[in-house]
Every structure is written in C-alpha cells, then in structure tokens.
Amino acid sequence: MKLAYFSPLPPLPSSIADYSGDLVPFLARHAELDLFIDDGYEPAGHLRGSLPIHDYRTFPDLVNRRRYDICLYQMGNDARYHEYIYSMLLEHPGVVVLHQYVLHDLILGMTVQCGDRDRFIEEMRYCYGESGVYRAH
C-alpha cells in the first residue's frame, strides 16, 4: 500500500509533529510512505534518508506517477503548520486525523490573522448560517 502522508514533522515545535515523528517509522513497516511537508525546515535526522520527503506543492505532479492508495492528513489547529494540509485535503480526498475537535483557530489563523475578515465571515456563514455571520462580526 502506498500512502501520501501530510503532516508537520520534528523538529517543528508541535505535538502533532512529535506524534508523526513517532508514528511514521511504524507505518513505514507496513506501507510505502511518501512524506509531504511545507517548506522552510529540514525534518529530523531519523526521518531523513529513510523515507522520501517532498514539498507538498509537488503532490499534484506526483499523484499520477506514484499512484497512491490513500492520502493521510494529520490535521491540527495551528495555521502555521496546517494551512497547507487543509488546502490539500480540500483538493485531494483522503483520511483526515483530527487532533482537535474544532478547527476554529485554524480558520481564524488563515483568515482574520492574515487580514482577510471577509473570508472568515464566509466560513462562519457556511458553517453556521446567518447566526455565524452575526458571531463573526
């Protein structure tokens, strides 16, 4: 089985990165894994060299050649580490592991904290109808 695995990885200061750092070696015993990360850091040594690590932007080009059986997304609430995962899972269906019950802080970080209040209001409308718009304001 071939898995496309999307997650922050150590040494990023994230409990999900730590979780993935522990999980990936065990998954790799039972499946062929390609790891997809955001740029800007080098994964911890125990992950480098043992598994293919790709910038997530290469996934659309690789998906047809590699023929993954499934995408596995580790989804958290910190926009710094999970915004790229959110965008990928909307385009490429797969299994999403939610590490938080509500992703409100993720959406806030992707919208309001980036100066895009209108996008936040639309997300709130989508999720909660007009009462969401009221709460967003």
C-alpha positions as CSV (number, residue, x, y, z in Angstrom):
1,M,0.0,0.0,0.0
2,K,1.3,3.5,-0.9
3,L,0.5,6.4,1.4
4,A,0.9,10.1,0.8
5,Y,1.4,11.4,4.4
6,F,0.8,15.1,5.1
7,S,2.0,16.4,8.5
8,P,4.4,18.7,10.2
9,L,7.4,16.8,11.3
10,P,10.1,17.2,14.0
11,P,11.9,19.5,14.8
12,L,8.9,21.8,14.4
13,P,7.6,22.8,17.9
14,S,4.3,21.0,17.5
15,S,2.8,18.0,19.4
16,I,1.5,16.7,16.0
17,A,5.0,16.9,14.6
18,D,6.2,14.8,17.5
19,Y,3.3,12.4,17.1
20,S,4.1,11.9,13.4
21,G,7.8,11.6,14.2
22,D,6.9,8.6,16.4
23,L,4.2,7.1,14.1
24,V,5.9,7.3,10.7
25,P,8.6,4.7,11.4
26,F,5.9,2.2,12.4
27,L,3.7,2.9,9.4
28,A,6.7,2.5,7.1
29,R,7.0,-1.1,8.3
30,H,3.6,-1.9,6.7
31,A,3.2,0.6,3.9
32,E,5.2,2.6,1.4
33,L,5.2,6.2,2.6
34,D,5.9,9.5,0.9
35,L,6.0,12.4,3.4
36,F,4.7,15.8,2.3
37,I,5.7,18.8,4.3
38,D,5.7,22.6,4.0
39,D,9.0,24.2,3.1
40,G,11.2,26.2,5.5
41,Y,12.7,23.4,7.6
42,E,14.7,20.2,7.4
43,P,13.0,17.2,9.1
44,A,14.7,15.4,12.0
45,G,17.6,13.1,11.1
46,H,15.7,9.8,11.9
47,L,13.2,10.7,9.1
48,R,15.7,12.0,6.5
49,G,17.2,9.4,4.2
50,S,14.9,6.6,5.3
51,L,11.7,7.9,3.5
52,P,11.0,10.2,0.5
53,I,10.2,13.7,1.8
54,H,8.6,16.1,-0.7
55,D,7.4,19.7,-0.6
56,Y,3.6,19.4,-0.7
57,R,3.5,21.6,-3.8
58,T,4.9,18.6,-5.8
59,F,2.0,16.4,-4.9
60,P,-0.2,17.2,-7.9
61,D,2.6,16.2,-10.2
62,L,3.5,13.0,-8.3
63,V,-0.1,11.8,-7.6
64,N,-0.5,10.2,-11.1
65,R,3.0,8.8,-11.3
66,R,3.1,7.3,-7.8
67,R,-0.5,6.1,-7.7
68,Y,-1.1,6.5,-4.0
69,D,-3.7,4.2,-2.5
70,I,-4.7,6.9,0.0
71,C,-3.7,10.3,1.4
72,L,-3.4,10.5,5.2
73,Y,-3.6,14.0,6.7
74,Q,-2.6,14.9,10.2
75,M,-4.8,18.0,10.9
76,G,-4.3,20.4,13.7
77,N,-5.4,23.9,14.7
78,D,-2.2,25.9,14.2
79,A,-2.3,27.7,10.8
80,R,1.5,27.9,10.7
81,Y,1.8,24.2,10.4
82,H,-1.6,23.0,9.0
83,E,-2.8,25.6,6.4
84,Y,-1.1,23.7,3.6
85,I,-2.7,20.4,4.8
86,Y,-6.1,22.0,4.8
87,S,-5.7,23.2,1.3
88,M,-4.5,19.8,0.1
89,L,-7.3,17.8,1.7
90,L,-9.9,20.0,0.0
91,E,-8.4,19.1,-3.4
92,H,-7.3,15.5,-2.8
93,P,-9.7,13.3,-0.7
94,G,-8.2,11.0,1.9
95,V,-8.3,10.1,5.6
96,V,-8.1,13.1,8.0
97,V,-6.9,12.6,11.5
98,L,-8.4,15.5,13.6
99,H,-6.1,16.3,16.5
100,Q,-8.6,18.9,17.8
101,Y,-12.3,18.6,17.9
102,V,-12.9,22.1,16.5
103,L,-10.6,23.8,14.0
104,H,-11.8,27.3,14.7
105,D,-8.3,28.6,15.5
106,L,-7.0,27.2,12.2
107,I,-9.7,29.1,10.2
108,L,-9.0,32.2,12.3
109,G,-5.3,32.0,11.6
110,M,-5.9,31.5,7.8
111,T,-8.3,34.4,7.6
112,V,-8.5,37.2,10.2
113,Q,-4.9,37.0,11.3
114,C,-3.9,37.3,7.6
115,G,-6.2,40.4,7.2
116,D,-9.0,38.6,5.4
117,R,-12.0,39.2,7.6
118,D,-14.4,38.6,4.7
119,R,-13.2,35.1,4.2
120,F,-13.7,34.4,7.9
121,I,-17.2,35.7,7.7
122,E,-18.0,33.5,4.7
123,E,-16.6,30.4,6.5
124,M,-18.8,31.2,9.5
125,R,-21.8,31.6,7.2
126,Y,-21.0,28.3,5.6
127,C,-20.8,26.5,9.0
128,Y,-23.5,28.3,11.0
129,G,-25.7,30.2,8.6
130,E,-26.7,33.8,9.4
131,S,-26.1,33.3,13.1
132,G,-22.4,32.5,12.2
133,V,-22.2,35.9,10.4
134,Y,-23.5,37.6,13.5
135,R,-21.0,35.9,15.7
136,A,-18.2,36.6,13.2
137,H,-18.8,40.3,13.4
